[in-house]
Amino acid sequence: MKVTVVGTGYVGLVTGACLAEIGHHVICVDQDEMKIEKLKRGISPIYEAYLEDMIFRNIQEQRLSFSIDMEAAMPGSQVVFIAVGTPSLEDGDVDLSQVEKAAREIGKHLSAYTVIVSKSTVPVGSCRRIAQIIKKNLIKEVSFDVVSNPEFLREGTAIYDTFHGDRIVFGSRSKKAVDILTELYKPLHQKILVTDPESAELIKYASNAFLATKISFINEMANLCEKTGGDIQAVAEGMGMDQRIGNKFLQAGIGFGGACFPKDVSGLLKTGEKYGYDFKIIRQTLAVNSTQKQKPLEILEKIIEDWKDIKIGILGLAFKPGTDDVREAPALYIIKELYGRGVHVKAYDPVANDNMQSVLSFPVTYCNNPYDAVSDCDAVILVTEWQEFKELSLRKIRRLMKRKIFIDGRNVFASESMKKKGFDYYPIGICCKEIMTQNLVEGEIYIDESEKSNYTGSGTWNQIFTCN
Ligand SMILES: NC(=O)c1ccc[n+]([C@@H]2O[C@H](COP(=O)([O-])OP(=O)(O)OC[C@H]3O[C@@H](n4cnc5c(N)ncnc54)[C@H](O)[C@@H]3O)[C@@H](O)[C@H]2O)c1
């Protein structure tokens, strides 16, 4: 089939390349001329594993091309995907201006029956709105259908996810449109759920809000573990063994970020408000996440008395491993907070240094390797769990650091071993009491740091061990 994809970002570009890979003729359109120029030369403007090779191959085989011109791209397309951005507005509502603009352009250039597919994540009722805009902008009377086809790929594994998705969802009341899309996706051999557009639009928000809530839930459990002496990793393992719960999205850490979870959870909350419904659970999901992002700073506030001349190394800037995307990344928040305290921030990410540099207007020392980023630092915060960080020489890290404060925002390392290596180590959801209990000495007393001043027992201070 001939297909047009409007918007060549993380979703549009992967969709376009994968559809070309399975044999369709795809033209990807974007309003960003620089992006299109790069793409025409086979260079991917984003980092996503295997994507550039796939783009290059499909250009060579003449199934994939790029343009800034909708008028030239659309004729003959049986299917047009809308894959433009839907960022958050200031108040958390969804900014639909890119989608509306794309719909106007599509309307102007529609010349025969076409299936218009909304791949962008849009609030319930948007397909109806897209259809109205297209209709209003038609130059000549042609029929069309608008289908909601939410995207579930994850950055970092986007190509794998496209070929091995759990389901494809079509929201449409038109059999003709569903038949065309079923044919389009046939080579992927995936389960297809056909429903009405409203439900399809809600499925996407419900899925993301549910996953985000799972993360906030495990982060709250982590906070309770720290107070009670539990180990969140053991708790998560035990929970995850229950097949009704599953072990995914149970990794405690310093909160979620990215281009989807924060904005989609806010968007669903806003939808609730518009319809007079207060979605209490997801309101708390966001609140917990925003507190969780502050954890590294709370830990540092307790240890660092004077912020003057403090140097802190940040390991990982992307919102998750496998991508260069820094939108709403926890690192963004942490770096801004540190800079506000006068800290000299050094940072390293295998692929996201440039993107972070383009969004931060103040000086950060971007390093070419993790060792330079920690060198001479008072503290290190591991923010993104890239595989290469798991393979670091910790002895070298320790040697290079000035003070040995290591905040492991993703629980990459083992507490006991980090303590043994001489780090002042702070994981998430693992109380240091847990480590000490392995060497319990009779007569010693273990109390919580916050209870230290209230302690009225008879133990002398060198017998009392606190946990943070
Ligand atoms: N990024 C993800 O992991 C992911 C996953 C699932 C769903 N989604 C959803 O998919 C949509 C796209 O997300 P993204 O991350 O790819 O966004 P993005 O910001 O990376 O890409 C959007 C692209 O659309 C282009 N664009 C905007 N308006 C245009 C127009 N009128 N004509 C042509 N091009 C236009 C922009 O220049 C940009 O290149 C969003 O709704 C998002 O919520 C994203």
The ligand as a Tripos MOL2 file, in Angstrom:
@<TRIPOS>MOLECULE
LIG
   44    48     1     0     0
SMALL
NO_CHARGES

@<TRIPOS>ATOM
      1 N1          7.5810    8.7980   22.1030 N.am      1 LIG1
      2 C1          6.9630    7.6970   22.4830 C.2       1 LIG1
      3 O1          7.5520    6.7990   23.0810 O.2       1 LIG1
      4 C2          5.5100    7.5170   22.1870 C.ar      1 LIG1
      5 C3          4.9170    6.2550   22.3780 C.ar      1 LIG1
      6 C4          3.5680    6.0970   22.1040 C.ar      1 LIG1
      7 C5          2.8150    7.1850   21.6600 C.ar      1 LIG1
      8 N2          3.4050    8.3950   21.5200 N.ar      1 LIG1
      9 C6          2.5930    9.5080   21.0270 C.3       1 LIG1
     10 O2          2.8960    9.6930   19.6470 O.3       1 LIG1
     11 C7          2.8470   11.0860   19.3180 C.3       1 LIG1
     12 C8          4.1540   11.5210   18.7270 C.3       1 LIG1
     13 O3          5.1480   11.3980   19.7110 O.3       1 LIG1
     14 P1          6.7020   11.5750   19.4000 P.3       1 LIG1
     15 O4          7.4360   11.2550   20.6230 O.co2     1 LIG1
     16 O5          7.0230   10.8420   18.1250 O.co2     1 LIG1
     17 O6          6.7440   13.1610   19.1030 O.3       1 LIG1
     18 P2          7.9420   14.0100   18.5280 P.3       1 LIG1
     19 O7          7.8100   15.3450   19.1340 O.co2     1 LIG1
     20 O8          9.2240   13.2570   18.6540 O.co2     1 LIG1
     21 O9          7.6320   14.1010   16.9740 O.3       1 LIG1
     22 C9          6.6020   14.8570   16.4310 C.3       1 LIG1
     23 C10         7.0300   15.2960   15.0190 C.3       1 LIG1
     24 O10         5.9120   15.8590   14.3770 O.3       1 LIG1
     25 C11         6.3570   16.9650   13.6010 C.3       1 LIG1
     26 N3          5.1780   17.8060   13.3020 N.ar      1 LIG1
     27 C12         4.4390   18.5110   14.1750 C.ar      1 LIG1
     28 N4          3.3910   19.0730   13.5470 N.ar      1 LIG1
     29 C13         3.4990   18.7460   12.2440 C.ar      1 LIG1
     30 C14         2.7220   19.0200   11.0830 C.ar      1 LIG1
     31 N5          1.6150   19.7310   11.1520 N.pl3     1 LIG1
     32 N6          3.1390   18.5200    9.9070 N.ar      1 LIG1
     33 C15         4.2420   17.7780    9.8300 C.ar      1 LIG1
     34 N7          5.0190   17.4650   10.8890 N.ar      1 LIG1
     35 C16         4.6410   17.9350   12.0830 C.ar      1 LIG1
     36 C17         7.4120   17.6070   14.4700 C.3       1 LIG1
     37 O11         8.2730   18.4430   13.7160 O.3       1 LIG1
     38 C18         8.1140   16.3780   15.0220 C.3       1 LIG1
     39 O12         9.1810   15.9570   14.1930 O.3       1 LIG1
     40 C19         2.4700   11.7970   20.6110 C.3       1 LIG1
     41 O13         1.0900   11.9770   20.6440 O.3       1 LIG1
     42 C20         2.8990   10.8350   21.6900 C.3       1 LIG1
     43 O14         2.1580   10.9810   22.8660 O.3       1 LIG1
     44 C21         4.7340    8.5860   21.7610 C.ar      1 LIG1
@<TRIPOS>BOND
     1     1     2 1
     2     2     3 2
     3     2     4 1
     4     4     5 ar
     5     4    44 ar
     6     5     6 ar
     7     6     7 ar
     8     7     8 ar
     9     8     9 1
    10     8    44 ar
    11     9    10 1
    12     9    42 1
    13    10    11 1
    14    11    12 1
    15    11    40 1
    16    12    13 1
    17    13    14 1
    18    14    15 2
    19    14    16 1
    20    14    17 1
    21    17    18 1
    22    18    19 2
    23    18    20 1
    24    18    21 1
    25    21    22 1
    26    22    23 1
    27    23    24 1
    28    23    38 1
    29    24    25 1
    30    25    26 1
    31    25    36 1
    32    26    27 ar
    33    26    35 ar
    34    27    28 ar
    35    28    29 ar
    36    29    30 ar
    37    29    35 ar
    38    30    31 1
    39    30    32 ar
    40    32    33 ar
    41    33    34 ar
    42    34    35 ar
    43    36    37 1
    44    36    38 1
    45    38    39 1
    46    40    41 1
    47    40    42 1
    48    42    43 1
@<TRIPOS>SUBSTRUCTURE
     1 LIG1         1 GROUP 0 **** ****
